[in-house]
Amino acid sequence: MHFPHPSLRKFKKSSIFAVDMKRGLLFFAFMCAVASMQAQKEISYIETTTNWYYIYDESGKKIKTLYRDGIGDIKGWGKDFFVSKRGAFYLICDAEGKTLKTLGAQSVGEVVSVSGSTFTSRLGVWIYTWNKEGKKINTRAAQK
């Protein structure tokens, strides 16, 4: 067997096959990750009826239908998540309705807006900004 480079002569055919296999698996994993990122839906609109929420993507296609009692009252939505209040808890959910995080309403206050990938709440004299994972990313005093 002829190898193009002298440094490769010490490797056997099976070693080179293993290297090619590793490269192939890495490429496959990379392509799966890219496909997964492209598959994430962006919320364009959430339609509300008496018992149901209908979530639509940016092309107007229905992503999901959710039972209102299971989700609670939707307070707002960003590009790929929404915030709802069910009883004494806020639910942060993805576009498919899967709960990403549950936060106690006593620590969040009242959700006043949802935009992009963050939401804002007010608790007493404080304004909090949260990310879609439920982490508080900013605190400031409210204007009088």
N, C-alpha and C positions, 0 to 999 in steps of 0.2 A: 504494500500500500504506500502511495506517495503522499507526503504531506507538503503543503505549500510553504511552510515556514519551519526552519530547523527546531525551534523551541517546542513545536507540537509533536515531534517525533517520539517523545517519551510517553505520550498518551496512547492508550489503546483505542480501538474503534468504539468500544462500549462507553468509554469516558466521554468521547465527543458526542455520542448519542444522548448521554445524560445531560450534557450542557445544552444541547438543542432542545431537549424535552423541557428543561427548566425555562429556557427562553420562551418556548411555546406556551407553557402554563402561565408565565408572567404576562405575556401578551393577551391571553384569554381572560385573565383576571382584570387587566386594564380595560379591555373592551366591555366586559360585564359592568364595571363601575361606570363607564361612560354611558352605557345604555340605561343604567339605573338612574343616573342624574337626568337624562333626557326624559325619562318616563314620569318624573314628578310633575303633577298637575298644578297649574296656577289657577287660583280662584278669581273669577271675574264678577260673579254675582251669586247671591244666595236668595232664592225666592222662598217666601214664607206663606204657608197656608195654615188652616186651623190646627192640623195635626202633623204636618210634614215640613221638612226643609229640603229644597232641591238645590244642589250645588252645581254651578256651571263653570266651565273653563273659559279661557280667553277666546276660543272659537265658537262659543255658544253651545257646546256639547255638554250634556248632563254628565257630571262626574259621579254623583252619589245622591241617593235619596235617604234621608235620616228621619226617624220618628222623633217628633218634638219632645215627648216626655223623656226620652232617653238622653237627650242633649241638654235640655233646658232652654233658656232664652238666649239667643245669640246676641251679643253686645256689639260685635263688629268683626271684620275680617281683613286680613292682609293678603299678600300675593299667594301664600301657600299654607295659611293656617287661619283659624278663627277662634274667637274667645266666646264662651257661653257661660251663663250662670245657672247652676242647678242647685237649689236649696242654699246652703251656706258655703258653697264651693264654686270657684271658677274653674272651668275646664279649658285647657288649651289643646285644640285638636288640629290634625293635619287635614288636607283637602278631602281625604277619604273618610273622615270622621273618626279616625283613631286618636284616642286621648294621648297626648304627648306629656302632659303634666296636669296635676290637680293642685290648686292653691286655695287656702282658706280665705273666705271673703273678709274676715276680720283683719288679716294682715295685708290684704290688697287694697281694700277700700272700695271705691266705685270706679269701674272702668269707664273712662271718658272718651277714649279714641283708640282705634287700631289702624295701623298704617305700615306698609312695607313688611318688615319682619320684626316689628316691635309693637307694643301697646303701652298706653299711659293710663295711670289710675290716680285718683285723689283720695287721700285719707286724712281728714282733718285739714291742717294747714300745710300738708306735704303733698308734693306731686312726685310720683314714681314712674320711671320708665323701665319696662321689662322686655326681655327678648322672648322669642317664641318657645324657648326651652324652659321658660319660667324663672329665669335668673334676673334679679334686680340689677340693672346696669347704670341707673342714675337716680339721685334723690335731690330735690330742690324745694325750697319754700315756695308756696303758692303766692301769687300777687294778691295784694289786699284789695 
